[in-house]
Amino acid sequence: MHSRNLSRTRWALAAVGTALALGAGVVTPASAASATSSPAAEAPAAPAADGHYVALGDSFTSGPRIPTVVNVKCQRSDVNYPSLTHKALSAVDFTDVSCGAAKTDDMWEPQPGTDNPAQLTAVTPDTTLVTLGIGGNDIGFGGIIARCTYAWPRPIPTDNPCQRYFEQSGSDELQRRIDATAPKVADVLRAVHKRAAPGARVVLVGYPSIIGPDVEGCRQSLRIANGDQPYLRDTLHSLNAMLHREAEMNNALYVDTTAVTTGHDACQPFENRYVEGLYTRPERPALFVHPNAAGERAMADAVLGAVQSGARPRH
């Protein structure tokens, strides 16, 4: 049974290749502070919003395996954060083209193996709101998880083999990838503005908290070496900080989702998690190391907090 679990984990990592967030660094949002959420709460009510809302992004946006999955190839759930945001805003039109494994390249070209068109084609001159969650796959998070976790029954080290691997050249390879992704994110934001209605609100959504401060909890749930946990937290902090900067420089609102998921990371007891560990349970379907239904709801709260505030990005 254990070897079957190990094989399943390796297969899923290779097959899904999705953006797997690795840390919990808090970045101050460019908009108003995000609201908190409760797993049992409905998406908060909001005034009606005219226009067309388009959701772009990767698996943290699409909500893999969370019932009900309405697009199998993209693993898109009808209770992901865009769907909950749409429900609360009562937008006239809503298009969700988020798709698991998406990279910035898939904004411009059809995504192989998914039947998903180039995501930017959904943004049209009547689009008044766009949310975008992207960047994790560009830095190779699926491969990072495969490198840095120890599926059962492999022993878990206490030092930092993952960090040593990515810094063996004398510099941090993951930081280099983040730096290389920044202009790609900027290009997507500029393309969204060009395609959308004049004055459309563009929202760049960051990644949630995954690795908390409980070292033993992270060893058990995520099976990450003790010494690698701070390194991987810092990696996600750096990715979110880059996204925040690109939002500010490209007339977009940045939404911090760490604030609403801190204390509900994958290292918490099972019943408190908004993000799953390396192994999930049938009673709460979700993809491993991804937000569950409560996590998507919390992310929706953060997006709604920004959109409802009326805040505009700084120019």
Wavefront OBJ file of the C-alpha trace (Angstrom):
o trace
v 0.000 0.000 0.000
v 2.791 2.417 0.872
v 4.603 1.863 -2.430
v 1.292 2.501 -4.196
v 0.957 5.842 -2.362
v 4.509 6.750 -3.320
v 3.852 5.937 -6.976
v 0.618 7.899 -6.936
v 2.356 10.951 -5.522
v 5.145 10.841 -8.099
v 2.655 10.370 -10.925
v 0.510 13.277 -9.804
v 3.491 15.571 -9.477
v 4.558 14.759 -13.003
v 1.089 14.770 -14.534
v -0.384 17.841 -12.918
v 2.698 20.063 -12.951
v 0.659 22.745 -11.261
v 1.674 25.799 -9.315
v 2.444 24.532 -5.826
v 2.895 27.384 -3.407
v 5.640 26.789 -0.868
v 5.605 29.514 1.718
v 3.778 31.951 3.944
v 5.544 35.323 3.611
v 3.052 38.127 4.182
v 3.078 40.917 1.609
v 1.153 44.103 2.276
v -1.582 44.368 -0.367
v -1.680 47.319 -2.717
v -5.399 47.601 -1.977
v -7.330 47.611 1.263
v -6.699 44.915 3.874
v -8.287 41.550 3.114
v -11.267 40.285 5.083
v -10.977 37.169 7.224
v -13.043 34.099 6.435
v -14.618 31.094 8.062
v -14.734 27.682 6.379
v -18.458 27.469 6.999
v -19.280 30.991 5.818
v -20.941 31.801 2.528
v -19.208 34.196 0.149
v -20.013 37.675 1.550
v -22.702 39.757 -0.075
v -21.738 42.704 -2.230
v -23.446 45.324 -4.339
v -24.349 44.307 -7.874
v -21.625 44.971 -10.437
v -22.332 45.573 -14.091
v -20.008 44.444 -16.831
v -17.956 41.353 -17.537
v -15.680 39.582 -15.046
v -12.915 37.353 -16.462
v -10.790 35.004 -14.322
v -7.347 33.942 -15.560
v -4.849 31.727 -13.797
v -3.380 28.392 -12.789
v -4.484 25.614 -10.449
v -4.586 27.826 -7.362
v -7.297 29.698 -9.222
v -9.067 26.735 -10.841
v -9.462 24.680 -7.627
v -8.493 21.130 -8.661
v -10.627 18.220 -7.370
v -12.895 20.469 -5.300
v -16.505 19.427 -5.961
v -18.018 20.221 -8.327
v -15.365 20.035 -11.050
v -16.955 21.550 -14.158
v -13.955 21.234 -16.491
v -12.036 18.002 -16.043
v -9.046 18.766 -18.269
v -8.397 22.068 -16.504
v -9.603 20.746 -13.126
v -11.788 23.828 -12.710
v -14.218 23.890 -9.787
v -17.449 25.851 -9.608
v -16.586 26.921 -6.049
v -13.112 28.283 -6.775
v -12.388 31.841 -5.707
v -13.442 33.426 -9.032
v -16.822 31.662 -8.905
v -17.390 32.776 -5.310
v -16.303 36.301 -6.178
v -18.691 36.369 -9.136
v -21.541 35.137 -6.965
v -20.939 37.880 -4.414
v -20.577 40.642 -6.987
v -23.536 39.517 -9.112
v -21.664 40.489 -12.258
v -23.741 40.366 -15.419
v -21.274 38.165 -17.279
v -18.586 35.805 -15.986
v -15.908 33.857 -17.812
v -13.474 31.583 -15.968
v -10.656 30.195 -18.128
v -8.280 29.317 -15.286
v -6.567 25.989 -15.818
v -4.279 23.683 -13.855
v -0.626 23.726 -14.980
v -0.997 27.126 -16.673
v 2.077 29.290 -17.187
v 2.335 32.830 -18.464
v 2.867 31.361 -21.950
v -0.651 29.911 -21.767
v -2.075 33.409 -21.591
v -0.984 33.824 -25.227
v -1.326 30.321 -26.722
v -3.787 27.406 -26.336
v -2.705 25.206 -23.442
v -1.571 21.767 -24.683
v -3.676 18.808 -23.643
v -6.513 20.848 -22.143
v -8.630 22.237 -25.000
v -8.221 25.549 -23.151
v -7.756 28.465 -25.554
v -5.205 31.179 -24.965
v -6.547 32.659 -21.746
v -6.195 36.261 -22.884
v -8.772 35.683 -25.633
v -11.430 35.775 -22.888
v -10.585 39.418 -22.148
v -12.678 41.575 -24.472
v -13.544 45.286 -24.766
v -16.552 44.831 -22.445
v -14.420 43.303 -19.650
v -14.560 45.463 -16.532
v -12.888 43.178 -13.958
v -10.032 40.701 -14.391
v -8.433 38.540 -11.723
v -5.136 36.821 -12.490
v -3.242 34.194 -10.490
v -0.033 33.132 -12.247
v 3.715 32.670 -11.829
v 4.152 29.505 -9.788
v 4.459 27.170 -12.740
v 6.885 29.518 -14.436
v 9.340 28.917 -11.611
v 8.699 25.150 -11.681
v 6.863 24.494 -8.425
v 5.869 20.962 -9.434
v 9.547 20.068 -9.791
v 10.369 21.869 -6.564
v 7.868 19.752 -4.659
v 9.227 16.600 -6.259
v 12.777 17.592 -5.263
v 12.033 18.866 -1.764
v 9.497 16.403 -0.299
v 10.034 12.863 0.944
v 7.054 10.665 0.127
v 6.452 7.847 2.601
v 8.383 5.707 3.520
v 11.498 7.716 2.666
v 13.164 9.151 5.781
v 12.913 12.929 6.184
v 16.245 14.726 6.773
v 16.668 17.379 9.416
v 19.109 19.542 7.454
v 18.519 21.453 4.185
v 19.249 19.253 1.139
v 16.745 21.093 -1.047
v 18.307 24.482 -0.386
v 21.782 23.101 -1.011
v 20.623 21.669 -4.342
v 19.174 24.948 -5.592
v 22.154 26.979 -4.345
v 24.912 24.654 -5.514
v 26.022 27.075 -8.243
v 26.756 29.743 -5.641
v 23.497 31.647 -6.166
v 19.838 30.833 -5.604
v 18.382 29.169 -8.698
v 14.814 29.710 -7.499
v 15.370 33.436 -7.043
v 16.796 33.549 -10.557
v 13.604 31.915 -11.844
v 11.461 34.422 -9.961
v 13.427 37.316 -11.432
v 13.034 35.842 -14.928
v 9.261 35.495 -14.426
v 8.723 39.136 -13.464
v 8.757 40.582 -17.024
v 6.430 37.795 -18.183
v 3.880 38.743 -15.538
v 4.263 42.398 -16.516
v 3.591 41.519 -20.163
v 0.380 39.711 -19.198
v -0.859 42.650 -17.111
v -0.186 45.088 -19.935
v -1.989 42.818 -22.403
v -5.008 42.614 -20.098
v -5.228 46.407 -19.908
v -4.944 46.674 -23.677
v -7.756 44.169 -24.302
v -10.181 45.125 -21.524
v -12.565 48.051 -21.272
v -11.051 51.465 -20.494
v -10.693 51.757 -16.734
v -11.195 48.037 -16.113
v -10.029 46.863 -12.727
v -7.173 44.361 -12.964
v -6.388 42.298 -9.859
v -3.245 40.195 -9.438
v -3.794 37.519 -6.784
v -0.875 36.209 -4.736
v -0.323 32.687 -3.407
v -1.594 31.598 0.031
v 0.203 30.388 3.119
v 1.465 26.803 2.874
v 4.374 26.264 5.272
v 3.761 27.599 8.763
v 6.111 27.815 11.757
v 5.288 24.352 13.173
v 8.399 22.416 12.154
v 7.117 19.022 13.218
v 3.705 19.657 11.692
v 5.361 20.469 8.369
v 7.499 17.331 8.583
v 4.413 15.204 9.094
v 2.041 16.863 6.626
v 4.347 18.046 3.853
v 7.311 15.743 4.572
v 9.829 18.540 4.102
v 13.206 18.561 5.843
v 13.452 20.830 8.883
v 16.194 23.021 7.447
v 14.404 23.466 4.114
v 11.199 24.844 5.578
v 12.457 28.433 6.093
v 14.065 28.387 2.638
v 10.834 27.362 0.937
v 8.810 29.897 2.937
v 11.218 32.574 1.767
v 10.872 31.383 -1.838
v 7.126 31.945 -1.812
v 7.576 35.237 0.020
v 9.919 36.330 -2.766
v 7.484 35.205 -5.470
v 4.633 37.112 -3.836
v 6.837 40.180 -3.383
v 7.662 40.091 -7.101
v 3.965 39.831 -7.976
v 3.224 42.765 -5.691
v 5.883 44.905 -7.379
v 4.682 44.012 -10.875
v 1.106 44.857 -9.912
v 2.123 48.275 -8.640
v 4.214 49.004 -11.741
v 1.486 47.887 -14.157
v -1.665 49.576 -12.868
v -3.083 46.529 -11.079
v -4.255 45.791 -7.550
v -2.264 43.155 -5.700
v -4.298 40.912 -3.386
v -2.473 39.296 -0.493
v -3.980 35.886 0.252
v -1.457 35.003 2.958
v -3.265 37.214 5.467
v -6.475 35.172 5.240
v -4.730 31.795 5.220
v -2.042 32.298 7.881
v -2.782 29.894 10.732
v -4.539 27.577 8.291
v -1.471 26.368 6.403
v -0.786 22.769 5.424
v 1.158 22.167 8.644
v -1.891 22.741 10.866
v -4.107 19.927 12.164
v -6.214 18.484 9.352
v -9.453 20.129 10.464
v -7.854 23.616 10.480
v -6.192 23.549 7.061
v -7.162 25.773 4.157
v -4.355 24.167 2.139
v -3.822 20.421 1.959
v -0.659 18.510 2.810
v 1.141 15.952 0.684
v -1.613 13.372 1.298
v -5.302 14.250 1.150
v -8.376 12.490 2.551
v -11.525 11.421 0.690
v -13.820 13.379 3.001
v -12.345 16.686 1.748
v -11.466 16.426 -1.936
v -8.697 18.726 -3.124
v -5.332 18.431 -4.809
v -2.365 17.933 -2.494
v -0.434 21.118 -1.584
v -3.327 23.194 -2.931
v -6.211 25.138 -1.403
v -9.265 23.139 -0.403
v -12.798 24.552 -0.536
v -12.210 26.624 2.624
v -8.975 27.953 1.136
v -10.689 29.020 -2.074
v -13.344 30.724 0.033
v -10.676 32.560 2.003
v -9.022 33.677 -1.219
v -12.387 34.932 -2.473
v -12.714 36.967 0.723
v -9.361 38.588 0.026
v -10.284 39.412 -3.574
v -13.649 40.805 -2.506
v -11.984 42.910 0.185
v -9.906 44.590 -2.509
v -12.653 44.937 -5.120
v -15.301 46.181 -2.691
v -12.968 48.723 -1.106
v -13.013 50.827 -4.249
v -9.234 51.119 -3.976
v -7.331 51.878 -7.131
v -3.716 51.001 -7.838
v -1.116 53.698 -7.346
v 0.191 55.315 -10.502
l 1 2 3 4 5 6 7 8 9 10 11 12 13 14 15 16 17 18 19 20 21 22 23 24 25 26 27 28 29 30 31 32 33 34 35 36 37 38 39 40 41 42 43 44 45 46 47 48 49 50 51 52 53 54 55 56 57 58 59 60 61 62 63 64 65 66 67 68 69 70 71 72 73 74 75 76 77 78 79 80 81 82 83 84 85 86 87 88 89 90 91 92 93 94 95 96 97 98 99 100 101 102 103 104 105 106 107 108 109 110 111 112 113 114 115 116 117 118 119 120 121 122 123 124 125 126 127 128 129 130 131 132 133 134 135 136 137 138 139 140 141 142 143 144 145 146 147 148 149 150 151 152 153 154 155 156 157 158 159 160 161 162 163 164 165 166 167 168 169 170 171 172 173 174 175 176 177 178 179 180 181 182 183 184 185 186 187 188 189 190 191 192 193 194 195 196 197 198 199 200 201 202 203 204 205 206 207 208 209 210 211 212 213 214 215 216 217 218 219 220 221 222 223 224 225 226 227 228 229 230 231 232 233 234 235 236 237 238 239 240 241 242 243 244 245 246 247 248 249 250 251 252 253 254 255 256 257 258 259 260 261 262 263 264 265 266 267 268 269 270 271 272 273 274 275 276 277 278 279 280 281 282 283 284 285 286 287 288 289 290 291 292 293 294 295 296 297 298 299 300 301 302 303 304 305 306 307 308 309 310 311 312 313 314 315
